[in-house]
C-alpha cells in the first residue's frame, strides 16, 4: 500500500511539476482541466449516476465548461464577486450539509446535488487557473495551506485527539486535530513571510498579499477562515462518500483513491484565497 502511494505520488509530480513551472500558465491549466474532469465523473458516480454513460458525460460537460472559461479567464479571473459568491456558498451550504449529515444529503434532489458538485469543481478549477496566472509562488502558498493543515491535523489528532469533531461523518477527526492544523498554518505563514522578506520568489504569496492589504490582524483572520474551509471541504467529501456507502471516490490513483480524495480540501480554499485578496 505504501509503495503504491509513493509510486502514484511520484508519477503525479512528474506530470504536474513541469506544467506548473512552465513559462506559460496554459500547460498547467490544461493538465488540471483533465484532472478536474475526472473528479466530475467521480462526483456523478457518488451521487447516484447508475448509468456509466451519464457519469462520463458529466466529466465531459465539466471539461467543456472549463475549456470555455479558460478562453475568458482574463475577464472572469479578477471578478471578486465570483469568488465571494463561491466562498459564501461554501460557508452557508457546506454548514447546512454537514449539519444534516449523510442521511440528510440523500434528501437533497439528485439533480441539485449533481449540479452543485459540478459547479463547485468548476469554480475551484477556475480559481486554480487564475492563481497560477498570478504566479507559481502564489498558487503554491495557497495549496500549502491545505497540505500543512491536513498534515498538522493528522499528527496533532494522533497525539492529543480526544474530542470528536464530526463522528457521524469522519470518526477519525478531532477538535485537537483542528487546533493542530490551524497552528501549522500559522507557522507556515510566518516562515513564508520571513523567506519572502529575504528572497525574490517571483510573485507574491497569498500571505504577503493579505498582509500588505489587511495587516497582521486581517492576515490572521484570513488564515483562520481558510484553515476552517479546508476542514469543511474534507468533511464535505467524507459526508458524500459516507452517504454513497464507499470509502474512496474511485480507485484511479492507486494507494490514494480518486481525484476527489486528493483535492477535496482545496475546493473551498482556492476561491476563498482569491476572494480575500480582492476584498
C-alpha positions as a printed NumPy array, in Angstrom:
array([[  0.   ,   0.   ,   0.   ],
       [  2.765,   2.441,   0.929],
       [  4.715,   1.537,  -2.222],
       [  1.609,   2.222,  -4.324],
       [  1.122,   5.61 ,  -2.678],
       [  4.726,   6.6  ,  -3.279],
       [  4.764,   5.465,  -6.92 ],
       [  1.482,   7.255,  -7.66 ],
       [  2.728,  10.437,  -5.979],
       [  5.977,  10.362,  -7.985],
       [  4.096,   9.906, -11.267],
       [  1.724,  12.773, -10.462],
       [  4.615,  15.054,  -9.524],
       [  6.438,  14.151, -12.74 ],
       [  3.372,  15.309, -14.674],
       [  2.438,  18.349, -12.6  ],
       [  5.793,  19.96 , -11.839],
       [  6.891,  20.666, -15.447],
       [  3.444,  22.095, -16.205],
       [  3.494,  24.16 , -13.017],
       [  6.865,  25.808, -13.672],
       [  6.27 ,  26.321, -17.397],
       [  6.694,  29.904, -18.595],
       [  3.058,  29.811, -19.726],
       [  0.143,  29.022, -17.385],
       [ -1.6  ,  27.108, -20.192],
       [  0.008,  23.642, -19.703],
       [ -0.912,  23.628, -16.012],
       [ -4.444,  24.78 , -16.776],
       [ -4.935,  22.036, -19.372],
       [ -3.478,  19.272, -17.204],
       [ -5.589,  20.247, -14.207],
       [ -8.597,  20.518, -16.522],
       [ -8.217,  16.801, -17.26 ],
       [ -7.94 ,  16.001, -13.538],
       [-10.952,  18.098, -12.557],
       [-12.984,  16.435, -15.322],
       [-12.152,  13.072, -13.765],
       [-13.352,  14.491, -10.449],
       [-16.613,  15.419, -12.203],
       [-17.   ,  11.804, -13.325],
       [-16.366,  10.649,  -9.747],
       [-18.877,  13.152,  -8.353],
       [-21.623,  11.906, -10.673],
       [-20.953,   8.305,  -9.637],
       [-21.04 ,   9.226,  -5.93 ],
       [-24.37 ,  10.964,  -6.333],
       [-26.431,   8.237,  -7.884],
       [-25.418,   8.189, -11.545],
       [-26.084,   4.5  , -12.051],
       [-25.688,   4.95 , -15.807],
       [-21.936,   4.905, -16.621],
       [-22.597,   6.961, -19.752],
       [-24.142,   9.749, -17.67 ],
       [-21.139,   9.813, -15.338],
       [-18.776,  10.043, -18.315],
       [-20.934,  12.758, -19.861],
       [-20.727,  14.686, -16.582],
       [-16.936,  14.678, -16.757],
       [-17.046,  15.733, -20.418],
       [-19.525,  18.522, -19.651],
       [-17.246,  19.843, -16.898],
       [-14.275,  19.733, -19.294],
       [-16.222,  21.767, -21.865],
       [-17.28 ,  24.296, -19.244],
       [-13.698,  24.692, -18.02 ],
       [-12.363,  24.925, -21.57 ],
       [-14.834,  27.67 , -22.415],
       [-13.962,  29.518, -19.212],
       [-10.239,  29.259, -19.959],
       [-10.749,  31.426, -23.027],
       [-12.421,  34.071, -20.857],
       [-10.11 ,  33.758, -17.862],
       [ -8.628,  37.276, -18.188],
       [-12.155,  38.684, -17.924],
       [-13.506,  36.308, -15.282],
       [-10.405,  35.941, -13.123],
       [-10.295,  39.358, -11.438],
       [-14.026,  39.229, -10.69 ],
       [-14.001,  39.334,  -6.889],
       [-17.757,  38.893,  -6.809],
       [-17.421,  35.435,  -8.361],
       [-15.   ,  34.279,  -5.674],
       [-17.061,  35.774,  -2.855],
       [-20.198,  34.111,  -4.207],
       [-18.448,  30.744,  -4.209],
       [-16.999,  31.267,  -0.727],
       [-20.397,  32.295,   0.638],
       [-21.952,  29.202,  -0.94 ],
       [-19.371,  27.02 ,   0.774],
       [-19.888,  28.672,   4.154],
       [-23.698,  28.529,   4.069],
       [-24.338,  25.39 ,   2.008],
       [-21.427,  23.456,   3.476],
       [-22.516,  24.205,   7.023],
       [-26.081,  23.141,   6.192],
       [-24.955,  19.887,   4.57 ],
       [-22.652,  18.994,   7.468],
       [-25.374,  19.811,   9.992],
       [-27.853,  17.49 ,   8.267],
       [-25.312,  14.697,   7.9  ],
       [-25.036,  11.831,   5.377],
       [-28.705,  10.885,   5.714],
       [-29.786,  14.458,   5.075],
       [-27.622,  14.673,   1.961],
       [-29.68 ,  11.939,   0.324],
       [-32.837,  14.017,   0.761],
       [-31.493,  16.778,  -1.493],
       [-32.832,  16.442,  -5.078],
       [-30.471,  14.344,  -7.165],
       [-30.113,  16.911,  -9.937],
       [-29.363,  19.642,  -7.398],
       [-26.587,  17.538,  -5.837],
       [-25.183,  16.768,  -9.277],
       [-25.246,  20.386, -10.467],
       [-23.902,  21.714,  -7.175],
       [-20.886,  19.413,  -7.311],
       [-20.029,  20.244, -10.909],
       [-20.401,  23.946, -10.127],
       [-18.047,  23.74 ,  -7.147],
       [-15.494,  21.767,  -9.164],
       [-15.657,  24.311, -12.   ],
       [-15.188,  27.202,  -9.587],
       [-12.204,  25.538,  -7.899],
       [-10.526,  24.82 , -11.232],
       [-11.135,  28.38 , -12.418],
       [ -9.627,  29.692,  -9.173],
       [ -6.619,  27.382,  -9.603],
       [ -6.031,  28.603, -13.162],
       [ -6.336,  32.218, -12.041],
       [ -3.978,  31.615,  -9.094],
       [ -1.389,  30.137, -11.472],
       [ -1.671,  33.196, -13.696],
       [ -0.869,  35.373, -10.646],
       [  2.273,  33.346, -10.052],
       [  3.647,  29.949,  -9.042],
       [  4.558,  31.248,  -5.597],
       [  1.006,  32.446,  -5.014],
       [ -0.566,  29.153,  -6.099],
       [  1.847,  27.052,  -4.043],
       [  1.288,  29.168,  -0.947],
       [ -2.471,  28.572,  -1.179],
       [ -2.041,  24.842,  -1.748],
       [  0.422,  24.56 ,   1.136],
       [ -2.199,  25.978,   3.494],
       [ -4.305,  22.908,   2.784],
       [ -1.424,  20.427,   2.847],
       [  0.089,  21.766,   6.068],
       [ -3.32 ,  21.999,   7.757],
       [ -4.009,  18.361,   6.859],
       [ -0.614,  17.033,   7.96 ],
       [ -0.568,  19.055,  11.18 ],
       [ -4.117,  17.989,  12.   ],
       [ -3.218,  14.338,  11.457],
       [ -0.27 ,  14.353,  13.848],
       [ -1.991,  16.555,  16.436],
       [ -5.053,  14.331,  16.318],
       [ -2.958,  11.196,  16.723],
       [ -1.091,  12.662,  19.686],
       [ -3.799,  14.619,  21.5  ],
       [ -7.157,  13.783,  19.91 ],
       [ -9.888,  13.308,  22.485],
       [-12.989,  15.236,  21.406],
       [-14.527,  14.042,  18.139],
       [-15.182,  16.725,  15.546],
       [-17.857,  15.007,  13.431],
       [-18.181,  11.345,  14.478],
       [-21.104,  10.693,  12.151],
       [-19.12 ,  11.878,   9.121],
       [-15.424,  11.276,   9.797],
       [-14.836,   9.473,  13.12 ],
       [-11.065,   9.926,  12.971],
       [-11.134,  13.719,  13.125],
       [-10.916,  15.593,  16.421],
       [-11.056,  19.183,  17.641],
       [ -7.47 ,  18.822,  18.815],
       [ -6.538,  17.949,  15.25 ],
       [ -8.248,  21.115,  14.022],
       [ -6.263,  23.209,  16.513],
       [ -3.07 ,  21.496,  15.39 ],
       [ -3.923,  22.203,  11.756],
       [ -4.523,  25.889,  12.446],
       [ -1.245,  26.108,  14.37 ],
       [  0.593,  24.53 ,  11.452],
       [ -0.882,  27.088,   9.036],
       [  0.186,  29.986,  11.274],
       [  3.745,  28.648,  11.427],
       [  3.71 ,  28.174,   7.652],
       [  2.63 ,  31.787,   7.088],
       [  5.31 ,  33.139,   9.417],
       [  8.014,  31.091,   7.703],
       [  6.857,  32.023,   4.204],
       [  6.773,  35.745,   5.03 ],
       [ 10.25 ,  35.523,   6.548],
       [ 11.53 ,  33.795,   3.384],
       [  9.909,  36.386,   1.116],
       [ 11.492,  39.207,   3.092],
       [ 14.921,  37.836,   2.152],
       [ 14.442,  36.324,  -1.296],
       [ 12.603,  37.134,  -4.521],
       [ 10.245,  34.228,  -5.139],
       [  8.967,  35.535,  -8.444],
       [  5.495,  36.537,  -7.288],
       [  3.866,  37.467,  -4.016],
       [  2.426,  34.689,  -1.873],
       [ -1.114,  34.801,  -0.543],
       [  0.406,  35.592,   2.864],
       [  2.29 ,  38.617,   1.574],
       [ -0.702,  39.99 ,  -0.332],
       [ -3.02 ,  39.564,   2.644],
       [ -0.506,  41.221,   4.957],
       [  0.005,  44.138,   2.576],
       [ -3.727,  44.689,   2.186],
       [ -5.044,  43.974,   5.671],
       [ -2.093,  43.966,   8.088],
       [ -1.431,  41.217,  10.614],
       [ -4.969,  41.177,  12.115],
       [ -6.507,  40.72 ,   8.659],
       [ -3.931,  38.077,   7.769],
       [ -4.734,  36.151,  10.949],
       [ -8.483,  36.217,  10.288],
       [ -7.951,  35.156,   6.661],
       [ -5.756,  32.237,   7.717],
       [ -8.336,  31.09 ,  10.252],
       [-11.042,  31.229,   7.575],
       [ -9.008,  29.272,   5.029],
       [ -7.996,  26.663,   7.609],
       [-11.669,  26.239,   8.576],
       [-12.691,  25.931,   4.928],
       [-10.014,  23.298,   4.417],
       [-11.612,  21.201,   7.158],
       [-15.062,  21.835,   5.696],
       [-14.006,  20.663,   2.234],
       [-12.549,  17.476,   3.673],
       [-15.617,  16.768,   5.794],
       [-17.994,  17.539,   2.943],
       [-16.432,  14.937,   0.664],
       [-16.397,  12.431,   3.538],
       [-20.112,  13.108,   4.005],
       [-20.829,  12.476,   0.322],
       [-18.805,   9.233,   0.326],
       [-20.458,   8.014,   3.524],
       [-23.854,   8.801,   2.019],
       [-22.905,   6.739,  -1.051],
       [-21.506,   3.925,   1.123],
       [-17.98 ,   3.988,  -0.33 ],
       [-14.517,   4.543,   1.123],
       [-12.909,   6.335,  -1.849],
       [-14.278,   8.465,  -4.672],
       [-12.726,   5.971,  -7.132],
       [ -9.695,   3.709,  -7.482],
       [ -7.972,   5.665, -10.265],
       [ -4.984,   6.703,  -8.121],
       [ -3.519,   3.527,  -6.58 ],
       [ -2.938,   3.999,  -2.878],
       [ -4.696,   7.377,  -2.871],
       [ -8.255,   6.641,  -4.004],
       [ -9.64 ,   9.11 ,  -6.521],
       [ -9.004,  12.654,  -7.659],
       [-11.722,  13.999,  -5.363],
       [ -9.965,  12.389,  -2.422],
       [ -6.841,  14.429,  -3.233],
       [ -8.476,  17.801,  -3.932],
       [-11.46 ,  17.897,  -1.548],
       [ -9.941,  20.397,   0.899],
       [ -8.684,  22.605,  -1.948],
       [-12.149,  23.112,  -3.423],
       [-13.298,  25.832,  -0.995],
       [ -9.849,  27.264,  -0.19 ],
       [ -8.826,  28.236,  -3.747],
       [-11.775,  30.588,  -4.419],
       [-11.594,  31.884,  -0.835],
       [ -7.964,  32.905,  -1.289],
       [ -8.833,  34.926,  -4.386],
       [-11.848,  36.436,  -2.654],
       [ -9.747,  37.547,   0.305],
       [ -7.065,  39.253,  -1.785],
       [ -9.803,  41.038,  -3.784],
       [-11.54 ,  42.348,  -0.649]])
